[in-house]
Amino acid sequence: MAESKSTYSIVANWPDMPAQISMGQATGVAVDSHNHVFIFHRANRKWIEPFPADKISEDTVLMFDGSTGKLINSWGGNLFIMPHGLSVDKNNNVWVTDVGSQQIHKLSHDGELIFSIGEAGVTGKDQSHFALPSDLSVLEDGSVYVSDGYDNTRIIKFDSSGAFQMQWGSPGNKAGEFNRPHGISIGNDRVYVADRGNSRVQIFDLTGKYITEWNTELVGRPYGIAISRDEQIFIIDGGDQPNNTRSRVLILDTDGNMINSFNSEEDADLKNLGHDIALGADGAVYVVDAWARSVRKYKIN
C-alpha cells in the first residue's frame, strides 16, 4: 500500500482543561462508545523507584468530551499508586494497570471498583500475580489480555470474571520472547504487542501463536498501539530513554506497510515521551505524552 497523502493536524485548545486541575505524567488513553476520552495520569507524582506505598490522593482518571474537550468527570483519587495503562471495554467499563500496586482493576464508567486481579503490593509470575503490568486490551466477550510487563516479560489472558486462561512469553529477543512488553492491542483477531525493549511490534494470533514482527526501522521504539475500525495500526514511538525520547505517530496497514506518520511534539515542549495512543470513532487520534504532561487530539485534513 502506498503512503497516504493525507496529513494530520492538532486540534487547538483541546482539551479545555479547568484551571484547578493540573495534568501529571499522562500514561494511558482510551475512548468509549460515547466519545468520552479517558486519560490516566499520575497527578503530582512522578515515576520514582522504589514506588511509594501511599496512593495518589488527587483524581487520576479524567474524562473529556471528545468533541468539545470539556471535562465531564474525574475520579480515581486514593485508588492507585503508579498509574500506567488504560483501556475501555464495549460496555464502557474502564480497565487500568497500576504498576505500583502490581494489580489490574476493572472499574465502572464512573469509577466504582468492580474487581481487581493480582495481590496488592506483591510481585510474582504465577497465575494470580504480576510484576509491573504495563497495559491491557479487552475483547468483545470481556476477556482481557495483559502485557506483564516490565519484569515478567509475558502476555497473560484472563476471562471476563478475572480467572486465568493462558500465558506466553519469556525474556529474550527471539520470536515470542519479550524485553519490556509495554503496550498491547487486539484487532482483526490478532494480538499486537509493543515489545519496547526489543524495538519491535510482535504479532500473534489469539492463542499466542507467533505470526510476524515489525522491527525498529519501521516502528522505532513502540510504547503503545491502537487498531482502527478499518484495521489500520497506529503506533506511538516514544524513543530511547533517558535522553533521546520523542513522540511520533506511525500508521501501518496489516501487512506492515507504512501508510502515514506525523510528529506529535510541540515547540513549547521541554521534553517528550509519547506513551499511549487511542482512536475516536470519528477518526480522531489521541496521544498522551508523559514528559509533556499532555493529551493531544489530531484530526485528518
C-alpha positions as CSV (number, residue, x, y, z in Angstrom):
1,M,0.0,0.0,0.0
2,A,1.3,3.4,-0.9
3,E,1.7,6.1,1.7
4,S,-1.3,8.3,2.2
5,K,-1.1,11.9,1.1
6,S,-3.4,12.9,4.0
7,T,-2.0,15.0,6.8
8,Y,-2.9,15.2,10.5
9,S,-3.2,18.5,12.4
10,I,-3.5,19.2,16.1
11,V,-6.9,20.4,17.3
12,A,-6.3,23.7,19.0
13,N,-7.4,24.3,22.6
14,W,-8.3,20.6,23.1
15,P,-8.8,19.7,25.9
16,D,-10.4,22.6,27.7
17,M,-8.6,21.9,31.0
18,P,-10.1,23.6,34.1
19,A,-7.7,25.9,35.8
20,Q,-8.0,24.0,39.1
21,I,-6.8,20.7,37.5
22,S,-3.2,20.1,36.6
23,M,-2.4,17.0,34.5
24,G,0.6,15.0,35.6
25,Q,2.6,12.4,33.7
26,A,-0.1,11.1,31.3
27,T,0.3,7.4,30.6
28,G,-2.9,5.9,29.3
29,V,-5.7,6.9,27.0
30,A,-8.9,5.3,25.6
31,V,-12.2,6.3,24.0
32,D,-15.6,4.9,24.9
33,S,-18.7,4.4,22.8
34,H,-20.0,7.8,23.9
35,N,-16.9,9.6,22.5
36,H,-15.7,10.1,26.0
37,V,-11.9,10.3,26.2
38,F,-10.4,8.8,29.3
39,I,-6.9,9.9,30.5
40,F,-4.9,8.0,33.1
41,H,-2.3,10.3,34.7
42,R,-0.1,10.5,37.9
43,A,-1.2,13.9,39.2
44,N,1.6,15.3,41.3
45,R,3.5,12.0,41.4
46,K,6.5,11.2,39.2
47,W,7.9,7.8,38.4
48,I,10.2,7.1,41.3
49,E,11.7,3.8,42.5
50,P,11.1,2.3,44.8
51,F,7.5,3.2,44.4
52,P,5.8,4.9,47.3
53,A,3.4,2.9,49.4
54,D,0.7,5.5,49.6
55,K,-2.0,6.1,47.0
56,I,-2.3,9.3,45.0
57,S,-4.9,11.5,46.7
58,E,-5.8,13.5,43.6
59,D,-8.1,12.2,40.8
60,T,-6.0,10.2,38.4
61,V,-8.7,9.5,35.7
62,L,-10.0,12.4,33.7
63,M,-13.0,12.0,31.3
64,F,-13.3,14.6,28.5
65,D,-15.9,15.1,25.8
66,G,-14.2,14.1,22.6
67,S,-15.9,16.7,20.5
68,T,-15.7,19.8,22.8
69,G,-12.8,18.9,25.0
70,K,-14.8,19.8,28.1
71,L,-14.0,17.9,31.3
72,I,-17.1,15.8,32.1
73,N,-15.9,13.8,35.1
74,S,-12.8,12.9,37.1
75,W,-12.2,10.2,39.7
76,G,-9.5,7.8,40.9
77,G,-8.3,9.6,43.9
78,N,-6.9,7.4,46.7
79,L,-7.1,4.3,44.4
80,F,-3.7,4.0,42.6
81,I,0.0,4.2,43.4
82,M,1.6,4.5,40.0
83,P,-0.9,4.7,37.0
84,H,0.2,3.2,33.7
85,G,-2.2,1.5,31.2
86,L,-5.9,2.1,30.5
87,S,-8.5,0.5,28.2
88,V,-12.3,0.7,27.9
89,D,-14.5,-2.3,27.1
90,K,-17.6,-2.5,24.9
91,N,-19.8,-1.8,28.0
92,N,-17.7,1.4,28.8
93,N,-16.1,-0.1,31.8
94,V,-12.6,1.2,32.5
95,W,-9.7,-1.2,33.0
96,V,-6.3,0.1,34.3
97,T,-2.9,-1.3,35.3
98,D,-1.2,0.1,38.4
99,V,2.5,-0.8,38.4
100,G,2.7,0.5,41.9
101,S,0.3,-2.0,43.4
102,Q,1.1,-4.8,41.0
103,Q,-2.6,-5.1,40.0
104,I,-5.1,-4.5,37.2
105,H,-8.5,-3.1,38.1
106,K,-11.9,-3.2,36.3
107,L,-14.0,-0.1,37.2
108,S,-17.3,1.2,36.1
109,H,-17.7,4.2,33.8
110,D,-17.9,6.4,36.9
111,G,-15.0,4.8,38.8
112,E,-16.7,2.2,41.0
113,L,-14.4,-0.8,41.5
114,I,-15.8,-4.0,40.0
115,F,-12.9,-6.3,40.7
116,S,-9.1,-6.4,40.8
117,I,-6.6,-9.1,39.7
118,G,-3.4,-9.5,41.5
119,E,-2.3,-9.2,45.1
120,A,-1.7,-5.6,46.3
121,G,2.0,-4.9,46.8
122,V,3.1,-8.5,46.0
123,T,5.0,-9.4,42.8
124,G,5.1,-12.8,41.2
125,K,5.0,-14.8,38.0
126,D,2.2,-17.3,38.7
127,Q,-1.4,-17.1,37.5
128,S,-2.5,-14.6,40.1
129,H,0.4,-12.2,40.5
130,F,2.1,-9.5,38.3
131,A,5.4,-7.7,38.2
132,L,4.8,-4.2,36.8
133,P,1.9,-4.9,34.5
134,S,2.1,-2.3,31.7
135,D,-1.1,-2.4,29.6
136,L,-4.2,-4.4,28.7
137,S,-6.7,-4.9,25.9
138,V,-10.3,-6.2,26.3
139,L,-12.1,-8.5,23.9
140,E,-15.8,-8.3,23.0
141,D,-16.5,-11.2,25.4
142,G,-15.0,-9.3,28.3
143,S,-11.8,-11.4,28.5
144,V,-8.6,-9.4,28.8
145,Y,-5.0,-9.7,27.6
146,V,-2.4,-8.1,29.8
147,S,1.2,-7.2,29.0
148,D,3.1,-8.1,32.1
149,G,5.3,-6.1,31.6
150,Y,8.5,-4.6,32.9
151,D,9.7,-7.6,34.9
152,N,7.7,-10.6,33.8
153,T,8.1,-10.3,30.0
154,R,4.9,-12.2,29.2
155,I,1.4,-11.9,27.9
156,I,-1.3,-13.2,30.2
157,K,-5.0,-13.7,29.5
158,F,-8.0,-13.7,31.9
159,D,-11.6,-14.4,31.3
160,S,-14.4,-11.8,31.9
161,S,-14.5,-12.8,35.6
162,G,-10.8,-12.4,36.1
163,A,-9.9,-16.1,36.0
164,F,-6.6,-17.1,34.5
165,Q,-6.8,-18.6,31.0
166,M,-3.4,-18.7,29.4
167,Q,0.0,-17.0,29.1
168,W,3.1,-16.9,26.8
169,G,6.5,-15.2,26.6
170,S,9.9,-15.3,28.2
171,P,12.9,-12.9,28.3
172,G,14.8,-12.6,25.1
173,N,14.7,-11.2,21.5
174,K,13.6,-14.3,19.5
175,A,10.1,-14.8,18.2
176,G,7.7,-15.0,21.1
177,E,10.2,-13.6,23.6
178,F,10.0,-10.1,25.0
179,N,12.0,-7.3,26.5
180,R,9.6,-5.0,28.3
181,P,6.3,-5.6,26.6
182,H,4.8,-2.2,27.1
183,G,1.6,-1.8,25.1
184,I,-1.0,-4.3,23.7
185,S,-4.0,-4.1,21.5
186,I,-6.3,-6.6,19.9
187,G,-7.6,-6.2,16.3
188,N,-8.6,-8.4,13.3
189,D,-8.1,-11.5,15.5
190,R,-4.5,-10.5,16.2
191,V,-2.6,-9.6,19.3
192,Y,-0.3,-6.7,18.7
193,V,2.4,-6.2,21.3
194,A,4.7,-3.2,21.6
195,D,7.9,-5.0,22.5
196,R,9.5,-1.8,23.6
197,G,12.9,-3.1,24.8
198,N,13.4,-5.0,21.5
199,S,12.3,-2.0,19.4
200,R,9.7,-4.0,17.6
201,V,6.0,-4.9,17.4
202,Q,5.3,-8.6,17.6
203,I,2.0,-10.0,16.2
204,F,0.3,-13.2,17.5
205,D,-3.0,-15.0,17.0
206,L,-5.4,-15.1,19.9
207,T,-3.9,-18.3,21.2
208,G,-0.4,-16.7,21.4
209,K,1.0,-18.3,18.2
210,Y,3.6,-16.1,16.7
211,I,2.8,-14.6,13.2
212,T,5.3,-12.0,12.4
213,E,7.0,-8.8,13.7
214,W,7.8,-5.3,12.6
215,N,11.3,-4.1,13.5
216,T,12.9,-0.9,14.7
217,E,13.5,0.6,11.2
218,L,9.7,0.6,10.8
219,V,8.3,1.2,14.3
220,G,11.1,2.9,16.2
221,R,10.7,2.3,20.0
222,P,7.0,1.4,20.3
223,Y,5.2,2.3,23.5
224,G,1.5,1.9,22.6
225,I,-0.7,0.6,19.9
226,A,-4.3,1.2,18.7
227,I,-6.3,-0.5,15.9
228,S,-8.8,1.4,13.8
229,R,-12.1,0.1,12.6
230,D,-10.7,-0.3,9.1
231,E,-7.8,-2.3,10.6
232,Q,-5.0,0.3,10.4
233,I,-2.4,0.0,13.1
234,F,-1.5,3.2,15.0
235,I,1.8,3.1,17.0
236,I,3.2,5.7,19.3
237,D,7.0,5.8,19.2
238,G,8.4,7.2,22.4
239,G,12.1,7.0,21.6
240,D,15.0,5.9,23.7
241,Q,15.3,6.8,27.4
242,P,16.8,8.7,29.1
243,N,17.9,11.4,26.6
244,N,16.5,10.5,23.1
245,T,12.8,10.3,23.8
246,R,10.2,11.6,21.3
247,S,6.5,11.4,20.4
248,R,5.9,10.1,16.9
249,V,2.8,8.5,15.4
250,L,3.2,5.8,12.8
251,I,0.3,4.4,10.8
252,L,0.6,0.9,9.1
253,D,-1.6,-1.5,7.3
254,T,-2.0,-5.1,8.4
255,D,0.9,-6.2,6.2
256,G,3.3,-3.7,7.9
257,N,3.3,-1.2,5.1
258,M,3.7,2.4,6.2
259,I,0.6,4.5,5.4
260,N,1.4,7.7,7.2
261,S,3.2,9.3,10.1
262,F,3.3,12.5,12.0
263,N,5.2,14.2,14.8
264,S,3.1,14.8,18.0
265,E,5.6,17.2,19.6
266,E,5.1,20.9,20.1
267,D,7.7,23.6,20.0
268,A,6.9,24.6,23.6
269,D,7.6,21.1,25.0
270,L,10.7,20.9,27.1
271,K,10.8,17.1,26.6
272,N,8.6,14.4,25.1
273,L,7.7,10.8,25.8
274,G,4.8,9.6,23.7
275,H,3.3,6.9,25.9
276,D,0.0,5.8,24.6
277,I,-2.4,6.3,21.7
278,A,-6.2,5.9,21.1
279,L,-8.6,6.5,18.3
280,G,-12.1,8.0,18.2
281,A,-14.9,6.7,16.1
282,D,-14.7,10.0,14.1
283,G,-11.1,9.2,13.1
284,A,-9.5,11.5,15.7
285,V,-6.2,10.4,17.1
286,Y,-5.3,11.0,20.8
287,V,-1.8,10.9,22.1
288,V,-0.7,11.1,25.8
289,D,2.8,12.4,26.4
290,A,4.3,11.6,29.9
291,W,7.1,14.2,29.9
292,A,5.0,16.9,28.3
293,R,2.1,16.0,30.7
294,S,-0.4,16.3,27.9
295,V,-3.1,14.7,25.9
296,R,-3.4,15.9,22.3
297,K,-6.1,15.4,19.7
298,Y,-5.3,15.2,16.0
299,K,-7.7,15.2,13.0
300,I,-7.0,14.2,9.5
301,N,-7.1,17.1,6.9
